[in-house]
């Protein structure tokens, strides 16, 4: 069916929800095509897109279609799986609460019970809830740190991890099999209650999670009142669990950024609710300077990503990168805990500094594709074979997991552990910034950077695809001070030695990414975002000194970005 036929089908649907009907009538030709040219699809973070009318948008009908597909997926597994039910959580975004209830209404038609939280909850709590309640699946309604016009539908398996590739593909086939998203039958909330197919969750899962959180502490007796913390949830879900988690560990010197504690779907006080972007710390820095805070902490709206700012040697707040915080946490964990055949897991675009730290403690490192579901898959594999022990998992995009009682990146865990780590280093007479400098002096100056090029719309997607194809043809790159050694094409799973042209197979699933590996622990990688209309350029170098690393990084960035005529 052509996109115009889909558009007319919606226009002619008399029962179309009134707000969507009005929005539909206001679309111009280009907007109509973009909203109807293809069904919304799953990426590394599940189904995510702009709110609005159309089969390529997030709305009540595409939510119902996704929920219908999930119900069919559960039915295929049999009656036992239907009895397990589904747990659904949501963030404060526009339509999140109503989308969560719509899932329950669809599940009810299939006799599948839904557990729904009465209020907003973080993504890691949803992951934990799947395991705690032993449900067949979980769904998180969130678009994480995307702009306010976005929302999403993330599916979790019975292990609490995001749905892996094969089940995700199977689910999408079932979703595609749903003929007409406009006519999916649903039960009313009253019917759900009458048939005992809806259970509202209040605080019971939170309490169970907090007990697990408390058990993470390495030093319960260490003085913590001296550590002065400022925290912002960036208008999201983390306030309650973070505040309670810190206080039960003894961190009482806590200041909340009151303007950003408000669960605001428009994220009014920030240009972007993303702790990866330094502007998100503007308010926290104001508070920090006022109360003389040692540690500034920011979580994204669904509380799976954590950003941290600490004082540098000039007494100015510096926002740590995800790679830097991950390195600090890994080192702190390995200082305090022994592992039997321990493995640290990171993504292919995460700093090699973690590998160096892990090696210094006798811990193995394994790489996975970008997307935390691949890390959770590794944890499940380790548990099933009993041959390896999970130590820590992280990715450069500010996400990590310390203890696997959740199976997605967990900013609540990371917040509590970061606070304990800061208190530990304070006791030794160092700030976190100084602790990081110690790691650099010991392991080398690993520096990384990320540059994103946003290319929206159908034309933008074509440019992204062409850009990747062009880079895949490159076998020579002249970068001052660096020699190209290998090219890794993850779409073909071929690792090529550019000097000898010898090839070997990459033991990972296929994905659309290309990586260039230079000598001296330097590399760059290109991959399209799985959830946004942009392509990401990752850069990483190592130097003997900070200046040497900065020079290498600048040279690498200039060389690569000049090829696509992008300003550094």
N, C-alpha and C positions, 0 to 999 in steps of 0.2 A: 504494500500500500504506500503510495506517495505521501509526502508530508502534507500536501494540501488536502488530501482525503481525510487524514487524521484531524486536521484543523477543522474541516467541515463537520466531521463526526462530533467533535466537541461543541461546535457552535450550534448544532441541531439537537443537542441533548437537553431536553426541557428541564430535567432535574439538576442541572449543573449548579454547583454551589455558587451563591450569588456574587461573592467577592471575586471568585475566579472568572465568572461570566463577564463581569465588568472589566477585569484586567485583560481578558481575551479580546474583547471588543476594541481595546486601546492599543493592541500590538500593531506595529507597522510590518511591512512585508518581510524585511530581514529578521525581525524578532519572531515572526510567525515561523519562519523556516528553522531558526535555531531552536525554537521550543518544540518543534514537531518532527525534525528530520530523522531522529533515531530515539529509541527508548533510553532512558537514563541507565548507566551501566555501573558495575562494581569496579573500583580501583583498589589501591593498596589499603585504603581505609574504609572500604565498603561503598555503598551508594551515597553520593554526595553531590549536591548541585544547588542552583539558585531556586528560591521559592517562586511559585507562579504557575500559571496554567500551561499544560502541554505534557506530552509523554517524555520529554527530556528535562523536566523540571520536578522539583519536590512539591507535592501537593497531596491532598487527602486521597486522590485516586491512585497515584503512583505508590504511595505508602500502602494502600490496600492491596495493590498488585504484588508488591514485594512481600507483604505479610501472607498473602494467599500462596505464593511460591514457597515460603518457609513452612506453612501449614502442610502443604503437599509433601515437602521434604521430610517432615516429621512423620506423616502418615506412612510414607514408604518404609520407614523403619519399624513400624508395627505398633500395637496397642500399648506396649510397655513404655515406649517413648512418648506416646500421646499422654499417658498418665503423668509423666514427669513434668510436663508443662513447659512454659516459657516465662522468663523474668525480663521485664522491660523497665529501663530507666530513661530519664530525659534531662536535658540541660535547660537553661532559661531562654533559649532562642524562641523567635517567633514560631508559633504553631507546634512547638515541641510537646507540650502537655497533651494537646488534642491528638497529635500523631500517635503518641504512646497509647492512648485509649482506643484509637482506631485499630491498632494491632490486636488488642484484646477482643474487639468486636468481630474481627475476621477469624481469629483463632477459635472463638466460641462456636462459630458455625461448624467447625470441624471437631468439636468436643474436646478442645485442648485448653487446659486451664492456663490463665495468665496471672503472674504476680506483678503488681504495679506499685511503684513507690508513690507515696502521697505527695511528695515534693521533689525538687531537683536533687540529683545525686551525681557524684563524679563517675567518670568512665571506669576507673579502677575498682570502684565499689560494685559496679555492675558485673565486672569480671569475677570478683570475689563472690558475689551473690549467686552466680551460676554454680560455682563449686559448693558453696555453703548450702544452697537449697537443693542441689543435685537435679537441676532442671535439664531438659534436653537441649535447650538453646537459650541464649540471651540476646536482647536487642538494645542497643544504646541509640537514642535519638539525639544526635549532636552533629555539629559541623566543626567541632574543635575550635581552632583559632581563626577560621575563615571569616570574611566580612559578614555583617549583620543580615545580608540578603540571602545567605546560604543556610541550609540545614542538611541533615544526613541520617542514614539508617545503617548502623554497623551491626553485623551479626556475629555472635560468639558461639563456639561449639560447647559440648558438654564439659570440656576441660577448662573452660573459661578463657580460651584464647580466641582471637579473631579468626573467622572462618578461613581455613587454608585454601590453597589454590584449587585443588580438585573438587572438594565439596562446594566451594564458591561457584565454580563453573557449572556443577550439577544444579545448584540452586538457581542460577541464572537461566538455565534451560527450562526449569520448572516455571520460573517467572514469565519467560517468553511464551510458555504454553498457555498462559491465561489470555484468552482471546480479547476480552473487552474490559479494560480497567474501570470503565464507567458503570458497569453492572455487576460488580462483585457483591454477593450477599453478605450482610453483617447482622449481628444481634445488637439489640439495644443494651445499655448498661443495666437496665432493670432485668432484662432477660438473662444476662450474664450472672447477676447476683442470684436470681431465682434458681438457676441451674448449678450454682456453686462453681462457676467457671472464672471467677474473678476474685482475687485476694489482694487487699491493699496492704502494703508494707509500710510500717512506720519506723521504729528505731531498732528493731531486733537484729537486722543485718548489720547496721552500723556498730552496735555493741560488740558483735562477734568479730567484726573487722578490727575494732580498737584493741581488743584483747590480743589479736595477732600482732598488731602494731607495737604494743607494749613489749611483747616478747623479743622484739628485734634489738633492743638496747644492749650494747656491749658493756656499759658501765652505768649502773643505776645510781651509784653513790657519788659520781663526779659532780662537783658544784656547777649548777647551771643558771642560777639566778643572775650571775654577773653578765651573761650573754644577752645583749640588747638586740631584739629582733623586730623588724618591721615586715609585715606581711600584707600582700594584696592578692585577692583571687581574680582580679581583672573582670569584675562583674559576673563571675561564674559560680561554680558549684562547690568550691573547696573550703569555704569558710568554716563550717561546722566541724568537719573531720580534722582539718589542720589545727584549728584552735584546741579542740579536745585532745588530739594526739600529742601536741606539744606540751600542754599543761599536765597530762598524765605522766609525761617523762620528766617533769620538774622545770620546764621552761616557762616561767611566769612573767618574765620581763618582755611582754609581747604587746606590740602596738599594731592595730589594724588600720589600714587606709580606709577610713570610713566612707569616702565617696565611692570607692570601688568594691565595697562589701555588698552594695546594692546589686541584686541580680537583674541586670539591665540588658535586654536583648539587643539594644542599639549600641551598647558599649560606649556610652556617651563621652566618657572622659579620656578615651584613647583613640588614636588614629587607627590602631589595629590591636586586638586583644591577644597579641602574640609575644610571649616573653623572649623569643628569639630577637625581636626588634627592640633596640635600646630605648626608643621613645615610650615603650610601655612602662618603663621604670621612672618616668618623670615625677609622678606623684609620690611614689615610694621614696625617691631620693629627697624630695622636699620634706617628707616626714622624717627620714633618716637624719638629715642635717639638723632638724629641730630637736630630736630626742637623742642625738649622738649614737645612732644605732651601729652595732658591729656588723650586722648581717641584714641584707634586704632580700626578701623572697617573693617571687611572683609566680603564680600558676596560671595556665591558660583556662578558658571558660569551662572545659570539661575535666580539668585537673589531671591530665595525663602527662603534661609537659611542665617542667620546672625551670625557671630562670633565677639566677642568684647574682647579687652585686655585693662586693666587699671593698674595703678601703685599701688603696695602694700605698706606695711609699710616700706619695705627696699628699696623703690623707684625702684623696678624691675617690668617689665610688666608681669602681670598674665592674661592668657587667661581664661575668664569665661566659665563655662559649659553652655549648653542650659538650664539646670534646674536653674542655678544661675541667668542668665539673665532674664529668664521668671519670677522668683520670684521678682526680682527688678522691672520689668515693671509692674507686677500685683500690687505690693504695690504702685507704683507711680500713676497708673491709679486710684486706690481706694482712694488715698489721695486727688485726685482732682475732682472726679466725683461721684455723687450719682446715684444709680440704683434702679429701682423698680422691686423687685423680681429678682435680678441679679443672673446670673449663670456664673461661670467660667468653661470652658471645657478643660480637659486634657486627655491624653491617659493613658492606663493602665500601661505603662512603664515610666511614667513621675513622678518626685519627689512628695512626699506627702507634701512637704513644701508649695506648692501652695495652697493645701487644708487648711492648718493651717492659712496662710495669709488671704485667702478669708473668712474663718470663723470669724477671728478677726474683719472684717468689716461687718459681717452679710450677707455675700454672699455665696450662695450654690456652691458646686462643683459637676460636673457630669463627669464620666469617659467614654471614648469610646475606641474602638480598635485602634491600631497603623495605621496611615494613615490619612492625614489631611482631606480627603473626609468625614470622620465620624464627624469631627468637623463642617464642612460646612453643613452637614445634620442637625446637632443640631440647627444651626443658622436658617435654613429654617423652622424647626419645631417650634422654638420660635416665629418666625414672623407669622406663620400661625395660631397659637393658641392665641397669644397675652398674654399668661400667664406668660412668663418669658422674661427677657431681657439679651441679650448676653453682657458679660463684657469683656472677653478676652479668647483666645484659644491658647494653646501651647503644644508642644511636646519636649521631651528631646533632640531630634536630631536637635536642633538649629532652629526650625521653629515656628513662632507665627503669630497671626493675631490680630490686635488691633481694627480696625473699619471694619465692614463687607461690605464696598463698593467693596472690592475684596472678593473672597471666597476660596482662597488658602493661604497658609502661605506666608507672604509678608515681605521680608527683606528691602524693600524700606521704608514702613511704620515704621518698627522696627528701622531702622537706624535713621530716623528723630526723633522718640520718644525717643530713647536712648540718642541722643545728647541733647534734651531738658531736659531729666532726669538728665544727667550729669551736665548741666548748673544749674539746680535747686539745686542739692546737693552742687555744688561749691559755690553757693550763701549762703548756710547754713554753709559753712566751712568744707565740707566733700568731699572726693573722692567717686567714686562709690564702690570702694573696702571697704571703711569704712562704707558706707551705707549698704553693704551686711553683714558686721560683726554685725551691729546693728540688722538686721533681724535675724541672727543666735542667738544672745543673747536673743532676745524676744521670738522666736518660737522654738528654739532648733537647734542643729547642724545636719542638714540633709546632708548626703554625699552620692553620687552615683558614680557608675563606669560602664563601658561597656567593655566587652571583646568579640571580634569577632573571629571566627574560619572559615577561608576560605577553602572550599573543592570543587574545580572546577571539572567539567565533570560529566558524568553519575555515575561513582563510588563515587564521592564526594556527589552527591545528595542522593544516597543510604545510605551513612554513616550519613548524616544529619537526614534522616528519622528514621534510627535505633536509633540514639542518643536521639531523642525526645521520641520514644517509650520506651526506657530504663528508662528515667526520669519519664515517666507517671506511671511507676510501683512502684516508690518510695513512701513510706508512712512514712518514718522516716529519719530525717537528724539531726546528732549531730553536732551542731555549738556552739563553746564556747560562753557562755553568752546569747545565743538566743534559744528560744523554738519554734519549728514548731507548728503552730496552724491550718492552712488551706492549702489545695491544690486546685488550680483552673485549671481545664482542659478546655481550650477554644474550643477544638475540639468536646467535648461532652457537653459543657456548664454546667458542674457539679462543684459545690464548696463543697468540702468535709472537714468536721471537722475531723482531723486525730485522735483525742482522742475518740470521740463518734461514728465516722463513719457516722454521719448524713450528708445528702446531701441536697443542695438547688440549684435552677436553676439560672444561670447567665443570666441576661437580656441583652444580646448582641448577634450580629451575630456570627456564628461559625468561628473560625480561628485556625490554627495549632500552638498553643502556650500552655505552661504550666507555672504556677506561684506558688511559694511556699511563704506563708505568715507566718512570725514569729511574736513573741510578740515585744514590744518596737518599733513599726513602722518600722520594717525591712522586706525586701522581696527580692526574686530573681525571674527572669523570663527568660525563654528560648523561642526564636522564630526564625524561618528561615527568612532571608531577603526576601522581596517580589521582589527585583530587582537585587540582586547579589547572586552568589553561595556561601553563607556563613550562619552560624548560629550565632545568637547574644545572649550573656549572659548579662542580666541587673542585677545590684546589687544596693540595697539601704538600708541605715541604719539611725538611729537617735541616737545621744548621748547628754548627758548633757554638755559635753565639746567637743572641736574639737578632742583632743587626744582620748577620749573614742570612738567617732564616727569612727575615723581612725582605731582603734584597732578592732572594730566590723566589719568594712568593709573588712579588711585584712583577718580576720578569716572566714567570709562568702565566700569570693572569693576563698580562699584556699580549703575550704571544697567542694565547688561545682566543681571547676576546677580539683581537684584531682580525682574526679569521672570519668572524661574523659581524665585524664592524660595530661592536658594542663598546661604549666608553667604559674604562676601568673606574 
